[in-house]
Amino acid sequence: MPRRATGDDGRFGRRSPERLTGRHFFRTFVRMIPYTRKILSNGLTVVVNRDRASKLAAVNLLYRVGARNENPARTGFAHLFEHLMFRGTRNVENFDLPVQMASGDNNAFTNNDYTDFYITLPKDNLETALWLESDRMEGLDITAEKLETEKRVVIEEYRQRYLNQPYGDQTMLLRALAYRVHPYRWAAIGLTPDHIERATLSDVEAFYRRHYHPSNAILSISADLDEERMLELAARWFEPLADRHSTPEPIPQEPRQCEARREEVERDVPATTVTVAYHMCARTEADFYTADLVSDLLAGGDSARLYTHLVKERQLLSSVNAYITGDVDPGLFVFTGQLLPGISPEAAEAAFREEIEALQRDAATEYEIEKVKNKFEATTLFGELNVMNKAMNLGFYEMLGDLRLINGEVARYRAVTPDDIRSFCRRTLAPENSSTLIYHAKQQ
């Protein structure tokens, strides 16, 4: 089956429908997600949730390995392993077949911070998923033939998505411009396909031993089963595995940016784009919630500021967006827009600056802020209805180091004030903190 494309954002369900009702509805009906957490003797963290409304079980296995954990001379390995993990083990030649026989579905994704594998299936077949995941955590069968096959697949994906597609290398250029030392300077698929092309069997075996073991993983399960029973099953299948503990390499931290950066390129694309990125805080810092709220104030639908002012009213851009990367380490707050014919990049940059200065000066109206908060609360509510979302989010927040956030983020968003918005915009969205990429359409 086709695997999910490499992810670059790490946010769960932050975009939501445009029209929502008042906040009291959502405050009344948002439910707390109960969970039980346990660390097995081999270091595997297990988090379980009883979902009495679902007939399905969701099993999520998160490995704390992403592009940030790669050697700059050997990038793309975490994404390569997303593929290799489906190539069979010494006991199970075809991973997908037992899942399908158990009436289940499975997939995976990789981003810069972690790799995630997930399976949904009827709750009575939960042990099938636990058997398969425990088996490939220890017994992956990496052969030279399998490696060469997946290398070709990944290299072709790289070419199709990043080299042979309009605007394909835009995010790569932006990362390289904004980051100088942090591994976020390359995408999850890697810096260059040459790194995957040159990967040897011993290279990938060493990467497997270093990162795919119990103490570097989080198993999360959501199903209509007793939590103690789920913990018992997790221990049955995973506790016999020996840990291959290794000391993680330190991640070089990006120094503070003190002067504006700029790059201009020309490509064979339909229209010129302007992208401006600002360094912002890490995912676990209080400013994150303000940043996310500001991105929705600016670009959370057709009634948001950027679309209203720059597309509909001033007709400078054909499309526009503002988003945060949501990375575990300090990430980026990004503005991007596609120019209409006859509009200069300087005009678009000036328009972005005007919108920023308006927020720095006047923050936002109470109505705008309340609407965005309601949208996040609604997204949280609807996300809790899905058993897979629960399992994924349990693993994600455990990976962040604060599992309580799964029930606490709505309150964090609710607590953001107009003064917080002004302060964030003044501190973060400053010219000296900007990296501007002008992606020119080639003149015909």
N, C-alpha and C positions, 0 to 999 in steps of 0.2 A: 504494500500500500504506500502511497506517497506520504512523505513526512512533512510536517509543518515547516514552513520557511523559517530561516534564522530570525530571531526577534532582536530588536534593538532598544526596546523601551522599558520593559520590566514593570509596567503599570497594569493593575488589574481593574478593568471596567471603569475608567475614569471619564469616558465620554458617554453621554446619556441623552435621552430624548429632550427635545426643545421645550415642549409644553408640559408643565407640571402643576400640581395643586399646592396648597399651602403647607407650611412646615408642620403644623400640628398633626396632620394626617400621618406624616412619616415618623414623627416623634412617638406617636401612639403605637405604631405597628412594627417598628424596627425591633428585631429580636436579638437577644444575646446568643452567641454560639457557644454552647457548653463543650468542654474538651477535657481530656486527661492526657497528661504528658509523662513519658517514662524514658529513661536512658538505659538501654540494655548493657549487659556486662562487657560487650565488645565495643561499646561507644556509640552504637546507632541510636539516634533520637527518634522516638515514636510518639506521634500525637494522634489521638483518635477522637471522633465525634459521632454521637448517635443522632442520625437524621431519621426521625420517625415518619417523615412524609414521603420518603423515597423507597422504591423497590429495587433500586440499583445500589451497588457499592462502588465507590470511587477510591482508587489506590494511587497515590502520588508519591514518587520517589525523587527527591531533589538532591542533587550532588552539588557541593560547594566548589564548583569548578566552572569557570567561564573564560572568556578571552583575557580577563585581567590576570589569570594565573599562568599565562603562557610566556615562554621565552621570546623576546622580540625577534630572534632569529628563527623561531619555529612557531609561527602563529597559525591559527585556524585549527589547532588540534582538538579543542573542546567540541567544535562543530563537526569535525571529522568523526569523533567518537559518538556523537549523536547518531550518526549513520552506522558505525561499526557495531553498536550495541544491539542492532536488529539483525545482525548477520549470523546469529546462532552461537550456541555454546557446545561444550563437549557432550552435554546430555540432551540438548534440544536444538536440532538442526534448523528448524523454522520457527522463529519466535511467534509470528503472527498466527500460525495454524491453531495452537491450543487456545489462543484468545478467541478466535472466531468460533471454534468448537464449543467454547463456553458462552457463546452469544455476547461476546464483548467487543470493545473497540479500544484502540490504543494509539498513542502518538507521543511526540516529544518536541521540545524546542530548546534552543541554546541562545543565551545572550551574553553580554560582557561579564555578568556577575555569577551566573549559575547555569546548570543544565537540568532540565526537568523532564521526567518520563511519567506518563499517566495512563491508567487503564480504567474503563468503566465496564461493569458487567453485572448480571444479577447477583444479589447479595449471597445467594446460596453457593455461588461459584467463587467467592472471595479467595479461597485458598489457591485457586488456579493462578490468580494474579500474584499472590505472595510467593508461590513456588517459582514462577517465572522470574520475578525480580530478584529474588535471593539467588537464584541460579546464575544469572548473568552478572551479578555483583562480584562473584568469585570465579566463575568458570567460563568467561568469554573465550571463544575459540578464534584467536586472531591468526590467520594464515597469510602467507605472502599473496596468495591468489585473491583472498577476500579484501586484503588491503589495497591491492592494485585496482580492483573493481570499484571500491568506494572512493579511492583517490580520483579516478576518472569522473565519477558522478559529482563529487564536490567541485572539481576544477571546472566542469561544464556548468554547474550552478553559478560559480563565480563569474564565468564569462557571460552567461545569459543575464544575470541579475545586475551585474555591476559594470561590465565592460561593453556589452553589446546592446544596451537598453538606454533610451534617452534619459538623461539625468541620473544614470546608474551610479556614477562615481561621485555624485554631489555630496552625499553624507560622508564618504571617505575623505574627500578633500576638506570638509568642514572639521572633521575630527582631527586631522593632521594639522590644521591651522590653529585650532583652539588648545590642543594639548601638546606639550613638548616632552614630558617624561612619563606621564601616567599611561598604563596600558589601554585606557579608553581612546588613545589616539588611533587605534585600529578597530574595525568592526569585528563582530563575532566570526565572520567567515575568514578573516585574516588580512594581513597586509598585502600579500601577493600570492597568487596561485603557485608560485615557485616553491614556497615553503611546504605546501602539501605534496607537490611533485617530488621533492627531495626527501620526504619522510621515509625513514627505513622501518623495518619490522621491529628492530630493537628500540627505536625512538618511541613508537606507539605502545609497545609493551611496557616501557618504563613509565609513560604517561598514565597508562591504565593502573599500574601498581601504585603510583603516587596519589592518584585522585579518586579511584573507584573502590572504596572500602567503607566499612560500617561507620567509623568515627567521622567520616567526611560526608555523611548522608543524613537526610531527614525523611523518614517514612511517615506519611499522613494518610489516614483512612477516614472516610465518612460513609456510614451505612446504618440501616436500621437493625443494628445488633448491639448487644450489651457491650459497653466500653471495655469491661474487664475481659470479655471474650475476645474482642479484637486485639487487645494487648497480648493475650495468651497465644493467639494465632501468630502474631508478629514475632513473638519470642520463639515459637516452635520453628519457624522457617528461617529466621535471621540470626538468632543467638548462636547457633553452631558455627557460624562463619568466623574465621579468625580475622582480626583487624590487621591491616598493613599500614600502621600509623607512620606518617612522615611529617616532619616539621615543614609547614608551608613557607614558601619564599616570601620575604617582605615585599609589599607593593609600594613602588616609589610614588610619593605623593606630589601632586602638581603644585609648583610654587605659585604664589599670587601673581596674577597678571596686572601689570602697572602701566601698560601702554596699548593703544589700539592696534590691532593687526588687520591686514587686508590682503586679499588675493583675488585676482581676476583671471578667468580662463575663458576659452572660446570652445564651443562644442556644436555639433550638428543637432540642434534641438529646436522645437517650434517657437519658443519664446524665452527671453532673458528672465532669469530669476535673481532675486536679491535675498540673501540669508544672513542674518546677524545673530550671533550666539554670545551669551554672557555666562560666565562661570557663576554657579550658584551652590547652595549647600548640599550636604549629603542627604540621603533618603530618611535617615533617622533624626535629623535635626528639626527643631520647631519651625524654622523658616520654610521647610518643605511644603507645609500645608498652605502657607500664604502664597508661595510660588505657584502651586497647583491651582489655587483659587484665582490668582491673577491671570494665569493662562486661559482659564475659562471665561473670565470677564472679557478678555480680549478676543477670544476665538471659540467660544463654546456654542456655536450655532450661527444661523443667519441674522439673528438679532444682536449678536455681540458687537463690540466696538469696531474691531478691525474690518469686518465685512461691511458693516453699516457705513462707516466713514470712508474707507479706501476703495471699496468695490462699488457700492450702490451710489453714494453721494458724490465722491470726487472722481470716480472712474479712472483710478490710477492702475489698478490691478485687476486681473481676471480671476485670481484666486489668492487666498491669504490664510495664514495659520500662525498660531503661537502655541508652543508646547514645551513641556519639560521632559528631559530624558529619563528622569526617575531612577538614576543609578544609585547603587549602594554608597559609593564614594561620591564626593562632590561632582555634580553633573552640570548640565547646560540648560539655560532658558533660551529658547530659539524663536526668532521671528523669521518667517519666510513668505515671499510673495512672488507671483508670476506677473510680469509687466504686460500691460496692454501696448499695442503698437504706438510708437511716438512718445512713450514715457521713458525718461532717462532713469538709470539706476539711482542717481543723486536725488531725484524727486521722491523715489520710493524710500530711500534712507531717511530723508528729511521727514516724510510722513510718519514712519515708524518712530522717529525721535519725538515728534509732536504728541503722539499717543502716549509715549512713555512719560513725557513731561506733564501731561495732563493728569496722569495717575500720581506722579510725584507731588503735584501741587494740590489736587482736589480729591485724591483717592477715587472713590466711586460712590454712587448713590446707594442709599439703604435698600432700595428695590433691586438694584443690580446684584448687590452682595447677597441678599436673601435668596434671589433666584438661583444663583450659582450654588449656594449651600444646599438648597432644596434638591438640586440636580444630583449632587453627590450623595445626599441621603437616600434619594430614590434609587440610584444605582446600587448602593449598598443593600437596600431592601430587596431589590429584584435579584441581585447576585446571590443572596442567601437562599434563594429558592432552588438553586442548582447544586446538586450534590458534589459535582466535580469542582465547582468554584470553591466550595467549603474546603475540600481536601487540598486544593492548590494553595489557597490562602493560609491555611494552617501551616503548610510547609514554608511558604514565603515569609510570614511574620516570624516564625521560629528562626529562619535563616537570618533575618534582620537582627535578631537578638532580643526581641521584645514581643513575645507571643500575645501579650495582652492587647496589643494594638488591633487585633482582629475585632475586638469589641469596643475599642476606644477611639478609632479614627474619626468617627462622626463627630464626637465631642471636640476633637482637635480642630476640625474644620469650623464647627460652630463657634469656636472661641476666637477666630480671626476677626480683628477689628479694623476699621478704616485707618487708624494710626499704624497698625501693622502693615497694611498695604502700602501706605506712603513711605514708611521706613524701609521696607523691602525694596521698593522701586528706586529709592534714592541710593541705597547701598549697593545694590546688585546691578541695576540697569544703567550703569555709568559708562560713558564713552571709553574711558581707559581700560575697561573690563570687556571690551567688545572684540569679536573676531568676525569680520565681514567678508563674505564670499560672493563675488559677482560672477554669475554663470551666464556668460554672454551667448546669445544665439548667433551662430555663424552667419555672416552677411552673404546673401545670395548674389 
